[in-house]
């Protein structure tokens, strides 16, 4: 498995954090793209993905088993926090590392071949 494929087997971030974003990203707004039916109101100006504002969050758009095989059912239309969440390589995103640890997954490290 390459690092580029790591998110396709992980999904820990989708089941660890609240995904909140400006309401204008949802399809209820003129230029919105996130399906409104998969969101809930979080604040007067913010929505969140259903399932992520729970004690044990899991995004409604997450499909599959964490740590095995996952996908996002709305990937092309996902909200900005999902687009901006970076995979951690060598500790570059402690939130990714923390989510992976919650599900017993090791941190991602880059491997350099020696010539």
Helices and strands as residue ranges (DSSP letters): G 3-5, H 6-9, G 13-15, E 20-22, G 23-25, G 36-38, E 39-43, E 46-49, E 62-65, E 69-72, G 75-77, H 80-84, H 94-102
